[in-house]
């Protein structure tokens, strides 16, 4: 019972005691009143009474994370659903499915580009090393050519230049054959681009060897001398550039390119996850097994994000929550205390219960009241959500 009701009973009893004391003998009225008062107080604090309501142990109001038209609503109020069962589907799945497919394709392409990059990384390093060596050979040739233009060429130098020309021509023909096998691939294909680069380098090497040989077998003049000096300067610049390119890949794949390719994959994964989540949000499923207690929407109705869709509760496991337990009475309550519960709607039904939770903050509303939750030892037949309950909690 509430504190107000106990005070009312105390006043009635006090009046009765005073009446009896005035008519009878024995102890003085003051002594009798003090004795009765102590007895009443001791008996009253054995029980704390409150009003409550029946609630499911687990319940939730489900909202829509997305906007759309309800195209499938396979449930109805008071229907029992199982965990994971579809509650409704919204329109827009075709468009988002296309986004999912596009994101999957982008992820596959990004992973393939990275795989190709890592696969040819050793080849790229070897090519850079070879290019550096070739650049140094070109520099050496330019130095020899200029020396010949100034001092004249020896026969042994001419023979060596001719042999080098023949070797470079053979390398050019092989590079052309290798490139032709992949020439029909897209221009951004890494293998095609790599072979095209090799072909270009082979062509340049052959042109340099041919020019060097021709310079050796011809008489030099002022123009050829100027050309020789220019070739030497260009060859030196080529060595410097080849050295820079080799330094980038000497210890493995180019780090800047690797970071860019890995970032592309991560972005593709994020896009795919976002599209898949958006697709999943169009189909709501039951978070646990329970009963659809209220349905706010209908078939073909438009719903907005965060709009309540339905209420689902576990009506198999019902419990009691107090609604008017004041701040004085709650101080006597502890977890594990036993209680007795009766219901307005169920005559002659009395159920034992136990305190399982005490709110640490007062409930919103009039007065300072705290919510105490009690687990029922049994669920009586005919008990429904939000029925009124009266609770007596034994506090001793």
N, C-alpha and C positions, 0 to 999 in steps of 0.2 A: 504494500500500500504506500501511497505518497506521504510526504511529511505533513502536508496540510490535513490529510485525512487522519493521520495519527494524532495530531493536535486536537482535532475535533473529538475523537474518541476519548482522549485524555480529559477534556473538559466535562464530558458526560459522566465519566467514571468519578471525577472529583465531586460532582454534584451528588451522585449516589452515595459516595463515602461520607460526605458531610451529613447527609440525611440520616444515615444509619448511626453515625456517631452521636447525633443529637438525641436519638431515641434510646440508645443503649448505654450500658455502663462499661466498666473496664478501663482501658487506657483512655487518656485524654484525647480530645479531638486532634490536637497538634501531633501527638505521637502516632495516632492511627493514620493521619494524612501523610506523614513522612514515610511510614512503612509502606503504605499503598503506592505512593509516588515512586519509591525505589523499585518496588516490585514491577510496576508498569514499565518503567524505563528499561529495566533489565530484560523484560520480555519483548519490548518493542524493537530493540536493536538486534535481535536475533534474525530478523528478516527485513530485506529491502524490497519494496514492491515498485513495479513500473509497468507502463504500457508499452507494447511493441507491435511489430508487424512481421509477417512471414515473408521471407525473401529467399531466393535460390542461393546456394553456396557460391555458384558461378553464374554470372549473367553479363551481357554486354549489348550495347547499342551499336550496330554495325553501320558505318557510313561508307559512301562511295569515294574512292580516291580519284576517280575520273568522271568526266562528263560524257553523256551519251543517252541514247534511247534504249529503254528496256526491251530487248528483242526476245528474251527467254526468261520466264519467271515460273519455274517448276514447283514452287512451294506455295503454301497457304497458311493462314493463321491457325495455331494449335497443331500444326504438323510437326511430328518428331523427325529430326534430321540427325545424321551421323557426322562425326568429324571428317572434314574434307569434302563433304557433299556439296554440289553446286547449288547456290542460292539464287543467282541470277546472272545474266550475261547482257552486256551493253553493246551497242553498235560501234563500228569502227575497226573491227578486227582485221578486215582485208587490207586497209591502208597500213596499219601498224605491222601486219605480217610482212608486207613488202619492205618496210624499213628494217625488220629483223633479217630478211634475206639479204638486203643490201649490206647491212653491217657484217654479216657472216662472210660475204664475198670479199669485202674490204679487209677483214681480218686474215682470210686465207692468202690474199695477195700480199699483204704486208709481211706475213710470216714467210712466204715464198721468196720475197725480195731479200729478206734478212738471211734466209738459208743460202740463197745463191751468193750473197755477199760474203758470207763466212766460208762457203765452199771454195770460192776463187781467191780468197784472201792470200793463201800461200803463193798462188800463181801471180797475183798482183805484186807481192813482195819480190818474187823472183824477177818479174818483168822490170820492176823499178831498179833492181840491182843490175839487170842486164842493160837497161837503158843508160845507167850511169857508166857502166863499162864501155858501152858503145860510144857514148859522148866523149869519153876520154880517148878512145881510138880515133874519133873524128878530130879531136883536138890535136892528137899526135900527127894525124895525116895533114891537117892544116899547117902544122909547124914544118913538116917535111916539105910540103908543097911550096911554102913561102921560101924555105931554104933553097929549094931547087930553082925557084924563080930568080933568086938572088945569085946563087952559086952554080946552077946547072945540076942535072940529075945524073946518077950513075945507072949503068945498065941493070945492076942487081935491084936497084930501087924500082926501076920500070917493070922488071919481071914480077917483083913482089906486088906491085900495084895492080898488074893485070890479073894475077892469081886472086887477089882480094876482090877485084871486080867480078870475077866469075863466081866466087863464093857468095857474094852479095846478091847476084842475079838468081842463084839457086834458092837462097833464102826468101827472096821476093816471090818467086813462083810458088813455093810451098805455102807461104802466108796467104797468097791469093787463093789457092785451092782450099785451105782451111776456112777462109772467110766465106767463100761461095757456098759452103755447106749450111751456113746459118744466115745467109744474106736475106732470106725471106722473113726472118723473125722481126718483130717490132723494133724500132730504133732504140727504145729504152731498155731492151733486153740486155742484161749484163754480159752474157756470154758473147752475143753478137758485137756489142760495143768493145769488148776486150779484144776480140779477133780483128775488128776493124782498126783498132789502135795499133795492134801488131803489124797489120798490113801497111799502115801509114809509116810506121817506123822503118819497116823493111824497104819501102820505096825510097825513103830519105837516105837510108844507108847506101842503097845501090846508086842513087844519084850522086852522092858524095864520092863514092869509090870511082864511078865513071868519070866524074869531073877531075878527080885527082890524077887518074890514069891519062886522060886527055891532056892535062896540063904538063905531065911529064914528057909526053912524046911530041909536044909542040914547043916552038920557040916563044919565049916570054917577051912581053913589051910592057910599057908603062901601065897600060890598062890592066893587063893580067897581074902585074905586081900589086896594083891597088886592090884588085879583086882578092888576091891572096891574103893581103893584110885584113881585108874585111871578113874573109872566111875564118881567119884565125880568131878575130874578136868574137864573131858569132859562135864559133866552136867553144870558146871559153865561157860564154854566157850559157850555152847549152849544158856544159858540165856543171855550172853553178845551179841551174834549175833542176837538173837530174838529181843532184845531191840533196836538194831540199825535198823533192818528191820521195826519194828513197828514205830519208830520215823519218818521214811521216809513217811509213809502213815497215820500217826495219824491225820493230818489236811486235808486230801483229797488225790487225786491221786498223784502218784509220779511225781514231777515236771519235772525231766529230761526226763522221758518217754513221758509225755504229750507234752513237747516241740518238741521231736523227731517226734511224730505222727502228730502234727500240721504242722511241717515243711514238712513232706511227702505230706500232702494234698496241701499245697501251691505250692510245686514243681509240683505236678500232674496238678494243675490248670494252672500253667505257661506253662507246656508242651502242654496241651490241647489248650490254647489260641494261642500258636505259630503254632500248626498244623492247627487250624481252619483259622488263618490269611493266612498261606501259601496256603491253599485250596482256600480261597476267592481271593487271588492274581492271580489265574489262570483264573479268569473270570472278565473282565473289564466291568464296566457299566457307562452310561452317568451321569456325575455329575450334569447336568442341561439340560433342554430342549433346543435344538438348531439344527444347521445344520452341518453335517460333511463336512467341507470345503476342507480338504486334507487328503488323506490316504496314509501312507508311506509303508504299508506292504501288502502281498497277502496271500491267502489260502495256507497252507502247508509250509509256510516260517518259518525259525527259527528266533526267536527274543531273544535279550539279555536284562538283567536288565538295566533300564534307557534308553533303546532305544525308540525314539519317535515313536508312533503308528499312531496317527491321530491328526488333529486339529478340534475342534468343537467350533462354535461361535453362539451367539444369534443374528441372522440376522434380527429379528423383531425389536430390539431396537438398532439402529445404532446411532453413535455420531461422532464428529469431533475432531481430535487431530492435533494441529499445528506442523509444521516440521521446520520452519525457523524463529520463533519469537525470536529476539535477546534480549540481556540483557538490552538494553536501552528501547525498546518498552514494555517489560514485566513489567517494573516498573510502567506503567500507568494502568495495568490490575488489576481488582478486581473481586471477586466472585459476580455473580449476574448481571454483565453488559450485555446489549443486543448486539446482533451482527446480521449481514446479511451474508448469505453464498450462493455462486454460485458454479457450478460444470463444469469442462471441458466437461464432457460427456453428460450433460443434458442442452441443449440450452434453453434459456428463462425461466429457473427455478431458482427462488430465494426463499430461506427459511430463516425465522427468527430463531435465536438461543440464548442461554444464557450461559455465562461462569459458569461452575460448579466445575472446579478444576484447580489449578495452581501448577505445579511441583515446589518443593522447591530446586531442584538440576538441573543443566544443563544437557541436553541430551548428550550422547556420539556421537562423530563425529566431523566434521569440524566446527570451530567457537563455540561461546558461545550462544547456543539456549536453550530455555525453552519450555517444552511441556505444552500447555494450552488445556483443554478439554472443549468442548461445547456440550450442549444437544440441539438437534433439536426440534423445536416446532411441526414439522410434518416430516414424512418420505416420500419423493417424490417417485413416481413409477419409477423403473429403477435404483434406487440407489444400488450400490454394495460395498462390502468390498474392501478397498484400492483405491477407486476412488479419484482423486485429487479434492480438494476444495480450494476456495479462500474466505477468511474471512475478513470482516470489522467489527471491534469491536468499539462500541461507548463508549468512555471513559469519557464523561461528565455525 
